[in-house]
Amino acid sequence: MGKITVEDCEIEGVKVITPKVFGDKRGYFMETYQYNEFKEAGIPEIFVQDNQSASKKGVLRGLHFQKNFPQDKLVRVVSGEVFDVAVDIRKGSRTYGKWFGVILSAENKKQLFIPKNFAHGFIVLSDYAEFTYKCSDFYHNDDEGGIAFDDPDIGIEWPMPEGMTKEDLIISEKDTKWGSFREFTENRK
């Protein structure tokens, strides 16, 4: 091991990964994923699907999860900067309903590992951002679930992009219709 540094977060299972960057006058090189390195660091998941999205400043995506086919995710930003959030929705977890957020950027090259049964979302802080994520299960369109990004019981402290307010955010119609965390919890019983 040695090509990545892994920081455990206050929510069990969530990890911030910083790859070792080899740079010189030509630019840089880094391994963004290597199974044996990640396994040794306590992340043995096998990923079956890679996704990439592009968004402009003020786009907020989330909070999303898969209900019956939960996914582990390894996320990073290849261009720009986002504030990325994971919310613990694991039944019986001591941190149920708690959130963790971190800035991911092309500059800091950090990645976030989000275990199964977490809701996930991000807000774009830069003018433009490209976001990539590896998933441990395939996406099932009819299995998607969500929670309102501004749910007061979760209380995520979303940073606002410079010059913007909450009213300026760009949110999909679908993401404006997710229910509350309380409704999610009551419907799970």
N, C-alpha and C positions, 0 to 999 in steps of 0.2 A: 504494500500500500504506500501511498505517498503522493499520488497524483490528484487527490481530493482531500479537502478538510470538511468534516461533517460536524455540525453543531446541532445538538438536541435542543428542542424548544420546550417551553413550559407545558405544552400539550403533548402528551406521550404519542410518539410515532411520527410527529411532524419534524422534519429536519431541513436545515439550510445547508446546502452543499456549495462549496467554493472550489472550483477546479484550479489546479496549478497551471499557470500560464507561462509558456516559454516564449519570450520575445527577443527580438533583435532588430536591426535596422530595416529588415524586410517587412516586419509586422509581428504577428504572434501565431502560436499554435497551442491548442488545448484539447484534451479529450473531454467531451461533454458527457459521455456515458461509456463505461466499460464494466461489463457484468461482474467480473471477479473483484474489481475494486469496490463496487457498490455492495456486493455480497459481504465482503470482509468488513465493510463499514456498517453492516446491519440492515441493508436494503437488498434482500434477495429476490425481489419481485422480478418477474419476466414481463416485458412490455410487448404488446402485440399490435399497437396502432400508434402512429405519430400524427399529430395535428398541428396546423399553423394558422394563425389568424393575424390580420392587419387591422389596426384601428387608429382613429385620429384622436387628438386631445379631447378629453372629457367623456370618452366612451366608458361606460360602466357595464360590465358583463357579469351576470350572476345574480344570486347565488345558486349554483346548479349542482345536481348530483344524479346518480342513477339509482333507482329504487331497488330493483331486484337483481341487477347486474352491476354492483358497485365496482368502481375503478380506483386503483392506485394511480397517482399521477406524478410525473416528474416534469416540472414546468420551468421555463426560462425565457428571457427576452433576448432576441438577436438584434433588435434595433429599437432605440428609444428607452423609455422608462415607464414602469407601472408600479402600482401598489397592489400586491397580491395577497389574498386573504383565504384562509382555511378555517371552517367552522366545524367543530366536533358535533356530529349527530349520531355517534355510536351509542346505542341503547346501553344503559348501565355504566357508562364511562364517568369517572370522577370529574372530568372536564366537559361534560355534556353541555352544549350551548355556549361554550367559550370559543373565542376566536384568536387567531394569530395572524399578524400581517407583517410583510417585509417588502422593502423596495427591491425590485429586480430590474436590472438595466443591462444594456449592452456594455456599458462601462464597467460595472462591478462584477459582471459575469456570474453572479450567484444563481443558484437553482433552488427550487423548493420541492421537497418530496411531501406529497399529501397522501396519507393512507386511505384505504377504502372507508366508506361511510363518513365522509366529510363533505360538506357543501363548499363550493369553491367559487371565487369571483375575483375580478380585478378592475382597477380604474386606470386609465391611461393619463399619465402626468405630463408627458412630452408632447410635442406637436404631432408625432406619429410613432407607433410602436408595432413591432412584429413579435408575436408571442408564440412559442412552440411548447407542445406538451406530448409526452409519451404516456400511454394508457395501458393498464394491465388487462383490460377487457375491451371488447368492441363496443362501439356506441350503438345503443338501441333506442331509436327515436321515440317509440311508444313507452319507454321506461324512464323518461326524464322527469325529474322533480325539481322543485325550487323553493326558495324561501326569500321573502322580500329583503332586498339589500340593506334597507334602512330600518329593519325591525328593531324597536326600542329594547326588547328583552335581550337581544344579542348585543346591541350597542356598539357596532363597529365604528371606529373613529376614522372614517374615510378622509384622507387629505384631499383638498380640492386643488385641481390644476391651477396654476397661476392665472389670475384674472377671471376665474370662474366661480360661480356659486352652485349650490345643489340644483337650483332651477335651470341652470345651463347644461346640466349633464345630458348626454345622449344615451338613452336607454331603449332597448327594443320593447315593442308592445308586450311581448311575452313576459319579459322581466319586470314589467310594471304590474303584472297581474298575479304574481306569486303571493301566496298567503303568508301569514305571520308564523313565527317560530312556535308560538303557543298552539296554533291550529295544526301545524305539522306534528307536534308532540301528541296532541289529543287524537289525531287521526291514526297514529301508529299503534295505539293500544289494542 
